[in-house]
Amino acid sequence: MKVDLTNQVALVTGAARGIGRAIADQLAANGARVVYADLDFATAKAAAAHAPNASALAMDVSSDAQVEAGVAQIIKEQGHLDILVNNAGVNTIKHRVNIDQFPLEEWQRILSVDLTGLFLVSRAASRHMVERKSGRIVNISSVLGVVPARLQCAFTTAKAGVVQLTRTMAIELAPSNILVNCVAPGSTLTEGTKQLFYSQDAIMQERAQRMLSHVPLNRPGTVEEIAHAVLFFAAPESSYITGQTLCVDGGWTAGGFFRDF
Ligand SMILES: NC(=O)c1ccc[n+]([C@@H]2O[C@H](COP(=O)([O-])OP(=O)(O)OC[C@H]3O[C@@H](n4cnc5c(N)ncnc54)[C@H](O)[C@@H]3O)[C@@H](O)[C@H]2O)c1
């Protein structure tokens, strides 16, 4: 897919690696001046160095002060901000337990990045976009924000919040010509999830197999497949779509019990 994002400035959070990096790379390859923002500044800087017209920014999305300063810096240096991709996210590996055992600190850590962080960056960016009467915001949720799963109550709740916040932002910001949409990835191959899908460990292999049994295409997605969906929402041609969530999930949410029984 090729679109023209020349003269547009894009901010991608969590862009140092994984899905965020693929999104940032895709936007840059289509002409945008991309700011790779991440907690991990050194890796974000290294990623941005591979892209044309790109720069890196140290930003913890859960810190209101860092978000406000970061967005102000982009506008000062680049003149404007046209596209925001809220990708930064965390989940729990250690605490895969039901709600009765779920630690409050872990709940707060996940919600503060996956939902409050997305709110903070959207708030700062949309203030500027409202003034300009133009903008695109693409939020990254998860299929688990659309259908629930056990043992991840904080993540599923935060990601469901992202779907609803997308709709709320869409109706609030439509009069200012700002379009807000959401991409909900299914299982996607990143450095982190490769350990699950290609592990030699029998328990991990069994877990990966169980996860793939929900996926009609019977494989995880690639980061490029997620990035293409984001590019679609950022493209000038997608000018009559707002408030939508697109599941890029190999068919996972098309039907939970698709296998013969
Ligand atoms: N990989 C999957 O299978 C999958 C599935 C569904 C949804 N998602 C979502 O896609 C997004 C990206 O996932 P990924 O797998 O590429 O993750 P990842 O862990 O590979 O990368 C996440 C990036 O976000 C950064 N980050 C974490 N906390 C941050 C913070 N407070 N402020 C700024 N940056 C921060 C990390 O440093 C890292 O570079 C997340 O929102 C995730 O929930 C991923």
The ligand as an ORCA input file, in Angstrom:
! r2SCAN-3c Opt
* xyz 0 1
  N       2.244     -8.133     20.070
  C       0.990     -8.529     20.190
  O       0.679     -9.728     19.996
  C      -0.101     -7.530     20.479
  C      -1.430     -7.984     20.435
  C      -2.450     -7.075     20.708
  C      -2.159     -5.762     21.013
  N      -0.870     -5.355     21.067
  C      -0.628     -3.953     21.386
  O       0.237     -3.363     20.428
  C       1.048     -2.364     21.059
  C       2.515     -2.662     20.789
  O       2.786     -3.972     21.270
  P       4.183     -4.708     21.015
  O       3.898     -6.150     21.061
  O       4.867     -4.132     19.840
  O       4.950     -4.310     22.369
  P       6.518     -4.239     22.709
  O       6.618     -4.570     24.154
  O       7.309     -5.027     21.729
  O       6.850     -2.694     22.489
  C       6.206     -1.718     23.261
  C       7.032     -0.442     23.252
  O       6.346      0.506     24.082
  C       7.301      1.131     24.921
  N       6.655      1.573     26.178
  C       6.221      0.825     27.208
  N       5.732      1.610     28.172
  C       5.852      2.889     27.736
  C       5.539      4.137     28.291
  N       5.028      4.263     29.536
  N       5.774      5.252     27.559
  C       6.330      5.152     26.316
  N       6.667      3.998     25.747
  C       6.437      2.874     26.453
  C       8.357      0.062     25.190
  O       9.597      0.649     25.605
  C       8.440     -0.625     23.832
  O       9.403     -0.012     22.993
  C       0.673     -2.380     22.535
  O      -0.289     -1.380     22.800
  C       0.087     -3.756     22.712
  O      -0.825     -3.847     23.799
  C       0.169     -6.210     20.815
*
